[in-house]
Amino acid sequence: MSTALKALFLTNPSKNFNSYVHKCASLLKNFSDEGLVSGGALLHGHLFKKGIFSERFIAIKLLIMYLNFRKLPEANQILKELDGFDLVVRNCLINANVRWGNLVEARKLFDEMPERNEVSWTTLISGLMKHGRVQESMWYFERNPFKNVVSWTAGISGFVQNGFGFHGLKLFVRLLESGVKPNQVTFTSVVSACIETGDVELGMSVVGLIVKTGFEDNVSVCNSLITLCLRMGEFDLARRLFDRMETRDVVSWTAILDMYVEMGNLGEARRIFNEMPERNEVSWSAIIARYSQSGDHQEALNLFRQMVQQGLKPTISCFSSILSALASLELLRAGRNIHAHVKKIGIEGDVFISSSLVDLYCKCGETEDGRLVFDSIEKKNVVLWNSMVGGYSVNGQMDKAKNLFDHMPTRNNVSWGAIIGGYLEYKQFDKVFEVFNEMLLTGEIPTKPTFSSVLCACASIASLEKGKDLHGKVVKLGFQNDVFLGTALTDMYAKSGDIASSKQVFDRMPERNEISWTVMIQGLAESGFAEESLALFEEMRRTSAVAPNELMLLSVLFACSHSGLVDKGLQFFEEMERVYGIRPKGRHYTCVVDLLSRSGRLYEAEAFINSMPFQPEANALAALLSGCKTYKNEAIAERTARKLGELAEKSSAGFVLLSNIYASAGRWIDVSNIRKLMREKGLKKSGGCSWVEVRTHVYSFYSDDGTHSESAEIYDILELLRSEMLGSLKYLL
């Protein structure tokens, strides 16, 4: 700026006055376009000194600059010095008032004009459209005596911008009937109208007209055509249009990038992103959002940092995506920094930003901070309510979650799923069924994930009756072919003891994934069908592309243990890391110990425990002790018991297990000593829990529980039964 001004100041205007004036006008336009109003003011002072300010051409340029930046004192001063308001000056004032939203003043200036040209009419028509005054705009449009392509396009694009695509298309037909030839802006607006209305056939007709009129190589028209193809699902055609473009801008690249993002092809999307010669906020936001959604939160964060370093301002959707990534990474400090920034720039109140902030704080365990954000938003949508309910549920604060859920003005499937999922996560199965029944009574149709959650609850308490009822609802809604629901049903029947129905559901599944095979193999193994479980595993390896996972191989080892296939089980264990690349965990080692102990290979089992790369589980030692009891090997039993005792020092679970082993062996003095030691250490056994289903309602009971409304009567009945049993025992003796 300073270099250009210095060069101009050194120029002598008298040598070539017209050239000098045009240079001044060009500089003023550049200052106006780039927001350099201070440079324009300096040039204004220079022109005033040179006496060139009186040139009307220059004065108009100065007026436009000051009006663009709403420098009203300077603009008014120029207006005073101008000799009357001609057509150009009035048009400038109308345009400025339209931009400022002073539509009454703009109309007044227009109505008072002694003469008008096409600029006057088009400025008012497009200005009213931009402010949503569609009817007023069309009133002036119909009375416009200068209906050229610019005014027609102003009306068409105005309809599209205000969501009236169909009316925009009707106006386009009138344009064609009038004999006016469309330009590139007209075609861009018309294609946008086709996208909005979903009129594919008309869209293809417009494509033909674009080619016929020679606008197919125009960048903005091609960009709109690519968008039309993407909305139609014609991805190959969109890519062909992109490839044949001789000139592309950032919109072209962003459109094709967005296509691969929508297709879920992250690799190709990243390749396009890396090749882009120029990137804008939209392209950065698209790639960041995709990485966040795909679970690669760290890469999303890396890209966000690069974007900020390049001086680009993130959009609201970009902030929302990066807050979601930070929530998943549980980076609370970074999240607070982003929160401070969005608050500073005034977008904290946006519901998408606030929902992401609530999610961030809740995933980081700070539900109180999440609630502060939630309470600060006056106009809450269902997404924000769901975020807070889900946040409480994730943190196990189910009373607060349910209280907030009960006060929701509107609920959707996500709302019901959040509260049901929370109760399921914290094993409050009776509440799962209670809320699910409430959901059905409201007429809300459960989604597949909600059905899966409730089926999981049925499996957890082996409620076959409820599971069958849910199965019927799944079939009625046509969800039976869904792979996730089929898997949930397979698991529910298996865990409820109906292995025949479980196998039937599994066999009817049109497709199976890794989890489906795992559930069926595990269900057969745990239900005592060890040979069938191993046969199914072999069938999976032979007929499908599914690779075994940790849980599946654990079930296979369990099946081998319970069917006496020791060598086969050891082979599977050895193949875990070598063939499948899965490093065995504590549970796998425990299963091998059980495998060896059950078959009497106690010395191998003990050596296997001693060779483990980490401390054995208590259950592994218990399995060996059980084998010692069966095969009467006291030496190994004593050594194992000492190890179990050492392990028990670290947790109550170890003490309880050792106590149970001594009890099964009839060593009651040792049992008494263990329980005494637990009391001295302040350790308690976790309370047992049982469920009973009465008339489709599930009741939960814990040991020494008095929370049930009829607990006194229940304990009275239990005492009566105990007395009856003691009486019967005395009679038998």
C-alpha positions in Angstrom: 0.0 0.0 0.0 2.7 2.5 1.0 4.8 1.7 -2.0 1.9 2.3 -4.4 1.1 5.6 -2.7 4.7 6.8 -2.7 5.0 6.1 -6.4 1.7 8.0 -7.1 2.8 11.0 -4.9 6.0 11.3 -6.9 4.0 11.4 -10.2 3.3 14.8 -11.8 -0.4 14.9 -12.7 0.0 17.7 -15.3 2.1 15.5 -17.6 -0.7 12.9 -18.2 -3.8 14.0 -16.3 -6.2 11.3 -17.5 -3.7 8.5 -16.8 -3.1 10.0 -13.3 -6.9 10.1 -12.5 -7.4 6.5 -13.6 -4.4 5.4 -11.4 -6.0 7.2 -8.5 -9.4 5.5 -9.2 -7.8 2.1 -9.5 -6.0 2.6 -6.2 -9.2 3.7 -4.4 -11.0 0.6 -5.7 -8.2 -1.7 -4.4 -8.2 0.0 -1.0 -12.0 -0.5 -0.9 -11.9 -4.1 -2.0 -9.1 -5.0 0.5 -10.5 -3.1 3.5 -7.6 -0.6 3.5 -9.7 2.5 4.3 -6.7 4.2 6.0 -4.8 4.1 2.6 -7.9 5.6 0.9 -8.0 8.4 3.4 -4.3 9.2 2.7 -5.0 9.3 -1.0 -8.0 11.5 -0.3 -5.8 14.0 1.5 -3.3 14.0 -1.4 -6.0 14.6 -4.0 -7.4 17.4 -2.0 -4.0 19.1 -1.9 -3.5 18.6 -5.6 -6.9 20.1 -6.3 -8.0 16.9 -8.2 -10.7 16.1 -5.6 -13.2 18.1 -7.5 -13.1 15.6 -10.4 -16.5 13.9 -10.2 -15.1 10.5 -11.2 -12.7 10.5 -8.2 -15.3 11.9 -5.9 -17.7 9.0 -6.7 -14.9 6.4 -6.0 -14.2 8.1 -2.6 -17.9 8.1 -1.8 -18.2 4.4 -2.6 -15.2 3.6 -0.4 -16.5 5.6 2.6 -20.0 4.1 2.2 -18.5 0.5 2.1 -16.9 1.1 5.5 -19.8 3.1 6.8 -17.6 6.2 7.4 -20.7 8.5 7.4 -19.0 11.8 8.3 -16.6 11.5 5.4 -19.3 10.3 3.0 -21.6 13.2 4.0 -18.8 15.7 3.4 -18.3 14.4 -0.1 -22.0 14.5 -0.7 -22.1 18.2 0.3 -19.3 19.0 -2.1 -20.9 17.2 -5.0 -23.0 19.4 -7.2 -26.3 17.6 -6.9 -27.4 14.0 -6.6 -27.3 12.5 -10.0 -28.4 8.9 -11.0 -25.0 7.3 -10.1 -24.9 8.9 -6.6 -28.4 7.9 -5.8 -27.7 4.3 -6.9 -24.6 4.3 -4.6 -26.8 5.5 -1.7 -29.5 2.9 -2.4 -26.9 0.1 -2.5 -25.3 1.3 0.8 -28.6 1.4 2.6 -29.6 -2.0 1.3 -26.3 -3.4 2.7 -26.8 -1.8 6.0 -30.3 -3.2 6.2 -32.0 0.3 6.0 -34.6 -0.9 3.6 -37.1 1.9 4.3 -34.5 4.5 3.5 -33.5 2.5 0.4 -37.1 2.4 -0.9 -37.5 6.1 -0.1 -34.4 7.0 -2.1 -35.6 4.8 -5.0 -39.2 6.1 -5.0 -37.9 9.8 -5.0 -35.6 9.2 -8.0 -36.6 11.4 -10.9 -35.1 8.8 -13.2 -33.9 5.2 -12.8 -31.8 2.8 -14.8 -31.3 -1.0 -14.7 -28.8 -0.6 -11.9 -31.4 1.2 -9.7 -34.0 -1.5 -10.2 -31.7 -4.5 -9.9 -30.0 -3.1 -6.7 -33.4 -2.7 -4.9 -34.7 -6.1 -6.2 -31.6 -8.1 -5.1 -31.3 -6.1 -1.9 -34.9 -6.9 -0.8 -34.3 -10.6 -1.7 -31.2 -10.7 0.5 -33.2 -9.5 3.4 -36.0 -12.1 2.9 -38.5 -9.5 1.6 -39.4 -11.8 -1.3 -42.9 -10.4 -2.1 -41.7 -6.8 -2.0 -38.8 -7.7 -4.3 -41.1 -9.3 -6.8 -43.5 -6.4 -6.7 -40.6 -4.2 -8.0 -39.4 -6.9 -10.4 -42.8 -7.1 -12.2 -42.7 -3.3 -12.6 -39.1 -3.1 -13.8 -39.0 -1.7 -17.3 -35.3 -2.8 -17.7 -35.7 -6.6 -17.5 -32.2 -7.7 -18.5 -30.3 -10.9 -17.6 -29.0 -9.3 -14.4 -32.5 -8.4 -13.0 -33.9 -11.8 -14.0 -31.0 -13.5 -12.3 -31.4 -11.4 -9.2 -35.0 -12.7 -8.9 -34.1 -16.3 -9.6 -31.1 -16.4 -7.2 -33.2 -14.5 -4.6 -35.9 -17.2 -4.7 -33.3 -19.9 -4.3 -31.5 -18.1 -1.4 -34.8 -17.8 0.4 -35.7 -21.5 0.0 -38.2 -21.1 -2.8 -36.4 -23.2 -5.4 -39.6 -24.1 -7.3 -40.5 -20.4 -7.8 -37.0 -19.8 -9.0 -37.3 -22.5 -11.6 -40.7 -21.0 -12.8 -39.0 -17.6 -13.1 -36.2 -19.2 -15.1 -38.8 -20.6 -17.6 -40.2 -17.1 -18.0 -36.7 -15.8 -18.7 -36.3 -18.3 -21.5 -39.8 -17.5 -22.9 -38.8 -13.7 -22.9 -35.9 -14.4 -25.2 -33.2 -13.3 -22.7 -30.1 -15.4 -22.7 -29.0 -16.8 -19.3 -25.5 -16.1 -18.0 -23.2 -18.2 -15.8 -24.8 -16.7 -12.6 -28.2 -17.6 -13.8 -27.2 -21.2 -14.6 -25.5 -21.5 -11.2 -28.7 -20.4 -9.4 -30.9 -22.7 -11.5 -28.8 -25.7 -10.8 -28.9 -24.8 -7.1 -32.8 -24.7 -7.4 -32.7 -28.2 -9.0 -30.6 -29.5 -6.1 -33.0 -27.9 -3.6 -36.1 -29.3 -5.2 -34.6 -32.7 -6.0 -35.8 -32.4 -9.6 -33.2 -34.7 -11.3 -34.9 -34.7 -14.7 -35.1 -30.9 -14.9 -31.5 -30.8 -13.7 -30.4 -33.0 -16.6 -32.3 -30.8 -19.0 -30.5 -27.7 -17.6 -27.2 -29.6 -18.1 -28.2 -29.9 -21.8 -29.0 -26.2 -22.1 -25.7 -25.3 -20.4 -23.8 -27.3 -23.0 -25.9 -25.8 -25.8 -25.2 -22.3 -24.7 -21.4 -22.9 -24.2 -21.2 -22.5 -20.4 -20.0 -26.0 -19.6 -16.5 -24.8 -19.1 -17.3 -22.0 -16.8 -15.8 -22.7 -13.3 -18.8 -21.6 -11.2 -21.3 -23.5 -13.5 -19.1 -26.6 -13.4 -18.9 -26.4 -9.6 -22.7 -26.3 -9.3 -23.0 -29.2 -11.8 -20.6 -31.3 -9.7 -22.7 -30.6 -6.6 -25.9 -31.6 -8.5 -24.2 -34.9 -9.5 -23.2 -35.5 -5.9 -26.8 -34.9 -4.7 -28.0 -37.3 -7.3 -25.5 -40.0 -6.2 -23.7 -39.8 -9.5 -20.2 -39.9 -8.0 -18.5 -41.1 -11.2 -20.1 -38.4 -13.3 -19.1 -35.8 -10.7 -15.5 -37.0 -10.9 -15.5 -36.9 -14.7 -16.7 -33.3 -14.6 -14.0 -32.4 -12.2 -11.3 -34.2 -14.2 -12.3 -32.4 -17.5 -12.2 -28.9 -15.9 -9.3 -26.9 -17.4 -9.5 -24.4 -14.6 -10.5 -25.2 -11.0 -11.0 -23.0 -8.0 -11.1 -23.9 -4.3 -14.8 -24.6 -4.5 -14.2 -27.2 -7.2 -11.6 -29.0 -5.1 -13.7 -28.7 -2.0 -16.7 -30.2 -3.7 -14.8 -33.3 -4.9 -13.1 -33.6 -1.5 -16.5 -33.5 0.1 -17.6 -36.3 -2.2 -15.0 -38.7 -0.9 -15.7 -37.6 2.6 -19.4 -38.5 2.1 -18.4 -41.9 0.5 -16.3 -42.6 3.6 -13.1 -43.0 1.4 -10.8 -41.2 3.8 -7.6 -42.2 1.9 -8.8 -40.7 -1.4 -10.2 -37.6 0.5 -6.8 -37.0 2.1 -5.0 -37.4 -1.3 -7.3 -34.8 -2.8 -6.8 -32.5 0.2 -3.0 -32.8 -0.1 -3.2 -32.0 -3.9 -5.4 -28.9 -3.4 -3.5 -25.8 -4.6 -5.6 -23.7 -2.3 -7.7 -24.6 0.7 -10.4 -22.6 2.4 -12.2 -23.0 5.8 -14.8 -25.4 4.3 -12.2 -27.9 2.9 -10.3 -27.9 6.2 -13.5 -28.4 8.1 -14.5 -31.3 5.9 -11.3 -33.3 6.3 -11.0 -32.5 10.0 -14.6 -33.7 10.6 -14.0 -36.9 8.7 -11.0 -37.8 10.7 -12.9 -37.1 13.9 -15.9 -39.2 12.8 -13.7 -42.1 11.7 -12.0 -42.3 15.2 -8.6 -40.8 14.3 -9.0 -38.0 16.7 -5.3 -37.2 17.0 -5.0 -36.6 13.2 -8.0 -34.4 13.4 -6.3 -32.4 16.1 -3.0 -32.2 14.1 -4.9 -30.9 11.0 -6.7 -28.3 13.2 -3.4 -27.0 14.5 -2.1 -26.7 10.9 -5.3 -24.8 9.8 -4.9 -22.3 12.7 -1.2 -21.8 12.0 -2.0 -20.9 8.4 -4.2 -18.1 9.6 -7.6 -19.6 8.7 -10.6 -19.1 10.9 -12.4 -22.3 11.9 -16.1 -22.5 11.1 -18.7 -23.5 13.7 -18.8 -27.0 12.3 -15.0 -27.2 12.5 -15.0 -26.1 16.2 -17.7 -28.7 16.9 -15.6 -31.5 15.2 -12.5 -30.6 17.1 -14.3 -30.4 20.4 -15.6 -33.9 19.7 -12.1 -35.1 19.0 -10.8 -33.5 22.3 -13.7 -35.2 24.2 -12.7 -38.6 22.8 -9.1 -38.0 23.7 -10.2 -36.6 27.1 -7.9 -33.6 26.6 -9.7 -31.3 29.1 -7.1 -28.5 29.2 -7.1 -28.1 25.4 -10.9 -28.3 25.5 -11.1 -25.4 28.0 -8.8 -23.3 25.8 -11.2 -23.9 22.8 -14.1 -23.0 25.1 -12.4 -19.8 26.1 -11.9 -18.9 22.4 -15.4 -19.7 21.2 -16.7 -17.6 24.1 -14.4 -14.7 23.1 -15.6 -14.7 19.5 -19.2 -15.0 20.6 -20.3 -18.4 19.3 -20.5 -20.2 22.6 -24.3 -19.9 22.4 -24.5 -21.9 19.2 -26.3 -25.2 20.0 -23.8 -27.3 18.1 -20.9 -25.7 19.9 -22.6 -26.0 23.3 -23.6 -29.6 22.7 -20.0 -30.4 21.9 -18.8 -28.6 25.0 -21.2 -30.5 27.2 -20.0 -33.8 25.6 -16.3 -32.7 26.2 -16.8 -31.9 29.9 -18.9 -35.0 30.6 -16.5 -37.4 28.8 -13.7 -35.9 31.0 -15.8 -36.5 34.1 -16.6 -32.9 34.7 -20.4 -33.1 34.6 -20.8 -29.9 36.7 -19.0 -27.9 34.1 -21.1 -29.5 31.4 -24.3 -28.6 33.3 -23.1 -25.0 33.6 -22.8 -24.8 29.8 -26.2 -26.5 29.4 -27.9 -24.1 31.8 -26.3 -21.1 30.0 -28.1 -21.8 26.8 -31.6 -20.2 26.6 -32.9 -21.9 23.5 -32.0 -25.6 23.9 -32.7 -28.1 21.2 -33.1 -31.8 21.6 -29.4 -32.4 20.7 -28.2 -30.3 23.6 -30.7 -32.1 26.0 -29.4 -35.5 24.7 -25.8 -34.4 25.3 -26.5 -33.6 28.9 -28.6 -36.7 29.6 -26.0 -38.9 27.9 -23.2 -37.1 29.9 -24.9 -38.0 33.2 -25.4 -41.5 32.0 -21.8 -42.0 30.9 -20.7 -40.9 34.4 -23.1 -43.2 36.2 -25.2 -40.4 37.6 -28.4 -42.1 36.6 -30.7 -40.2 39.1 -29.6 -36.9 37.6 -29.9 -38.3 34.1 -33.4 -39.6 34.6 -34.5 -36.3 36.3 -33.3 -34.3 33.4 -34.8 -36.8 30.9 -38.2 -36.5 32.6 -38.1 -32.7 32.1 -37.2 -32.8 28.4 -39.7 -30.8 26.4 -39.3 -33.2 23.4 -37.5 -36.5 23.1 -36.3 -38.5 20.2 -34.8 -42.0 19.8 -31.4 -40.7 20.8 -32.9 -39.5 24.1 -34.4 -42.9 24.9 -31.3 -44.7 23.8 -29.1 -42.6 26.1 -31.0 -43.3 29.2 -31.5 -47.0 28.4 -27.8 -47.3 27.6 -26.9 -45.7 30.9 -29.0 -48.1 32.9 -27.6 -51.0 30.9 -24.0 -49.9 31.5 -24.4 -49.8 35.2 -26.4 -53.1 35.3 -29.7 -51.6 36.5 -31.6 -54.0 34.3 -35.0 -53.5 35.9 -34.7 -49.8 35.0 -33.8 -50.7 31.4 -37.1 -52.6 31.0 -39.1 -49.9 32.9 -37.9 -47.1 30.6 -38.2 -49.2 27.5 -41.9 -50.0 28.4 -42.4 -46.2 29.0 -40.9 -45.6 25.5 -43.3 -48.0 23.9 -46.3 -46.4 25.6 -45.4 -43.0 24.1 -45.6 -44.5 20.6 -41.9 -44.0 19.9 -40.6 -46.8 17.7 -37.3 -48.2 19.1 -34.2 -48.1 16.9 -32.0 -51.1 16.2 -29.4 -49.9 18.8 -32.1 -49.6 21.4 -33.4 -53.1 20.7 -29.8 -54.3 21.0 -29.4 -52.7 24.4 -32.6 -54.2 25.8 -31.8 -57.6 24.4 -28.4 -57.3 26.1 -30.3 -56.7 29.4 -32.4 -59.8 28.7 -29.3 -61.8 28.1 -27.7 -60.5 31.3 -30.6 -61.8 33.5 -31.5 -64.8 31.3 -35.0 -63.4 30.8 -36.1 -65.7 28.0 -39.8 -64.6 28.1 -38.9 -60.9 27.6 -36.3 -61.8 25.0 -38.9 -63.7 22.9 -41.3 -60.8 23.2 -38.6 -58.5 21.9 -37.8 -60.9 19.1 -41.5 -60.7 18.0 -41.3 -56.8 17.9 -38.0 -57.0 15.9 -39.7 -59.2 13.3 -42.8 -57.1 13.2 -40.7 -54.0 12.4 -38.6 -55.9 9.7 -35.3 -55.6 11.6 -34.6 -59.4 11.7 -32.1 -59.3 8.9 -29.9 -56.6 10.7 -26.6 -58.2 11.6 -26.3 -56.4 15.0 -29.8 -57.4 16.1 -29.3 -60.9 14.8 -26.2 -61.1 16.9 -28.0 -59.7 20.0 -30.8 -62.2 19.6 -28.3 -65.1 19.2 -26.5 -64.0 22.4 -29.8 -63.6 24.3 -31.1 -67.1 23.5 -27.7 -68.6 24.2 -27.4 -66.9 27.6 -31.0 -67.8 28.5 -30.3 -71.5 27.9 -32.2 -71.9 24.7 -29.3 -72.9 22.5 -31.6 -74.4 19.8 -33.2 -71.0 19.2 -29.9 -69.3 19.3 -28.5 -71.6 16.6 -31.7 -71.1 14.6 -31.4 -67.3 14.6 -27.7 -67.6 13.8 -28.3 -69.9 10.8 -30.9 -67.5 9.4 -28.7 -64.5 9.4 -28.1 -63.3 5.8 -24.7 -62.0 6.8 -22.4 -62.5 9.8 -19.6 -60.4 11.2 -16.8 -61.2 13.6 -19.1 -60.6 16.6 -21.8 -62.9 15.3 -19.4 -65.8 15.0 -17.9 -65.1 18.4 -21.3 -65.0 20.1 -22.4 -68.3 18.6 -19.1 -70.1 19.3 -19.0 -68.7 22.8 -22.7 -69.6 23.4 -22.1 -73.3 22.3 -19.0 -73.6 24.4 -20.5 -72.1 27.6 -23.7 -74.2 27.2 -21.8 -77.5 27.2 -21.7 -78.1 23.5 -17.9 -78.0 23.2 -17.6 -80.2 20.1 -20.2 -78.1 18.2 -18.4 -75.0 19.3 -15.1 -76.2 17.8 -16.8 -77.4 14.7 -18.4 -74.0 14.1 -15.0 -72.4 14.6 -13.5 -74.6 12.0 -16.4 -73.8 9.7 -15.8 -70.1 10.1 -12.1 -70.5 9.3 -13.0 -72.5 6.2 -16.0 -70.6 4.8 -15.6 -66.9 5.8 -13.1 -64.1 5.7 -13.6 -63.3 9.4 -10.4 -63.5 11.4 -10.5 -64.9 15.0 -10.4 -62.4 17.8 -9.4 -62.6 21.5 -12.9 -63.5 22.8 -13.4 -66.1 20.1 -10.1 -67.9 20.8 -10.9 -67.7 24.6 -14.2 -69.6 23.8 -12.3 -72.1 21.7 -9.8 -72.8 24.6 -12.8 -73.1 27.0 -14.4 -75.7 24.6 -11.1 -77.6 24.4 -10.8 -77.6 28.2 -14.4 -78.9 28.7 -14.1 -81.6 26.0 -10.7 -82.9 27.1 -8.9 -81.9 23.9 -5.7 -80.8 25.6 -3.2 -81.0 22.7 -5.7 -79.2 20.4 -6.2 -76.5 23.0 -2.4 -76.1 23.4 -2.1 -75.8 19.6 -4.7 -73.1 19.4 -2.9 -71.2 22.2 0.4 -71.5 20.4 -1.1 -70.2 17.2 -2.7 -67.1 18.8 0.3 -64.9 18.3 2.2 -66.8 15.6 -0.8 -67.2 13.2 -3.3 -64.6 14.2 -1.1 -61.9 15.7 -3.1 -61.8 19.0 -1.0 -61.7 22.2 -2.6 -63.9 24.8 -4.0 -62.2 27.9 -4.5 -63.4 31.5 -7.8 -65.0 30.6 -6.2 -67.1 27.9 -3.4 -68.3 30.2 -6.1 -69.2 32.9 -8.0 -71.2 30.3 -4.8 -73.2 29.5 -4.1 -73.8 33.2 -7.7 -75.1 33.5 -7.2 -77.3 30.4 -4.1 -78.9 31.8 -5.5 -79.2 35.4 -8.7 -80.9 34.3 -6.7 -83.6 32.4 -4.4 -84.2 35.4 -1.3 -82.7 33.9 -0.7 -80.7 37.1 3.1 -80.4 36.8 2.7 -78.9 33.4 0.0 -76.6 34.7 2.3 -75.4 37.5 5.3 -74.9 35.2 3.0 -73.0 32.8 1.9 -70.7 35.6 5.6 -70.1 36.6 6.5 -69.2 33.0 3.7 -66.6 32.5 5.1 -63.2 31.5 2.9 -61.5 34.1 1.3 -62.4 37.5 -1.3 -65.1 37.1 -5.0 -64.4 37.7 -6.5 -65.8 40.9 -8.7 -68.0 38.8 -5.7 -69.7 37.3 -4.4 -70.7 40.7 -7.9 -71.8 41.7 -8.1 -74.0 38.6 -4.8 -75.7 39.5 -6.0 -76.1 43.1 -9.2 -77.7 41.9 -7.2 -80.1 39.8 -5.0 -80.9 42.8 -8.1 -81.7 44.8 -9.4 -84.0 42.0 -6.1 -85.8 41.5 -5.0 -85.6 45.2 -1.7 -83.8 44.7 -1.1 -82.1 48.1 2.4 -80.9 47.3 1.3 -78.7 44.4 -1.8 -77.8 46.2 0.2 -76.4 49.2 2.5 -74.4 46.9 -0.4 -73.0 44.9 -2.4 -72.1 48.1 0.5 -70.1 49.3 0.6 -68.2 46.0 -3.1 -67.6 46.2 -2.7 -66.3 49.7 -0.1 -63.8 48.6 -2.4 -62.8 45.8 -5.3 -62.5 48.2 -3.4 -59.8 50.2 -4.0 -57.4 47.3 -7.7 -57.7 46.9 -10.8 -59.0 48.6 -11.5 -61.2 45.6 -8.5 -63.3 46.3 -9.5 -63.8 49.9 -13.0 -64.8 48.9 -11.7 -67.3 46.3 -9.3 -68.8 48.8 -12.0 -69.1 51.4 -14.3 -70.8 48.9 -11.5 -73.3 48.0 -10.9 -74.1 51.7 -14.7 -74.5 52.2 -15.0 -77.0 49.2 -12.1 -79.0 50.8 -13.8 -79.0 54.2 -11.0 -77.0 55.9 -13.4 -74.9 58.0 -10.7 -73.7 60.4 -8.8 -72.2 57.4 -12.1 -70.6 56.2 -12.6 -69.0 59.6 -9.1 -67.7 59.6 -9.5 -66.2 56.2 -12.7 -64.4 57.0 -11.2 -63.1 60.3 -8.3 -61.7 58.3 -10.6 -60.0 55.9 -12.4 -58.3 58.8 -9.1 -57.1 60.3 -8.1 -55.6 56.9 -11.5 -54.0 56.5 -12.2 -55.9 53.3 -15.8 -56.9 52.4 -17.2 -59.3 49.9 -19.3 -57.5 47.2 -22.9 -58.2 47.7 -24.6 -60.9 45.5 -27.5 -59.9 43.3 -30.4 -61.9 42.1 -33.4 -61.2 39.7 -36.9 -62.6 39.6 -39.4 -61.9 36.9 -43.0 -61.6 37.9 -45.7 -60.7 35.4 -43.2 -59.3 32.9 -41.6 -57.1 35.6 -38.0 -57.8 36.8 -37.2 -57.3 40.5 -33.6 -57.0 41.7 -32.4 -58.2 45.1 -29.1 -57.7 46.8 -27.8 -59.5 49.9 -29.1 -57.7 53.1 -31.2 -55.5 50.8 -34.1 -53.6 52.4 -34.9 -51.2 49.6 -37.9 -53.1 48.2 -41.3 -51.7 49.3 -42.3 -55.2 50.6 -38.9 -56.2 52.0 -40.4 -56.9 55.5 -42.9 -59.4 54.1 -40.3 -61.0 51.9 -37.9 -61.6 54.8 -40.9 -63.0 56.9 -41.6 -65.5 54.1 -37.9 -66.4 53.9 -37.8 -67.0 57.7 -40.9 -69.1 57.5 -39.3 -71.2 54.7 -36.1 -71.6 56.7 -38.1 -72.8 59.7 -40.1 -75.3 57.5 -36.8 -76.6 56.1 -35.2 -77.0 59.5 -38.4 -78.8 60.7 -38.3 -81.2 57.7 -34.6 -81.9 58.3 -35.2 -82.8 62.0 -38.0 -85.1 60.9 -35.8 -86.8 58.4 -33.0 -87.2 61.0 
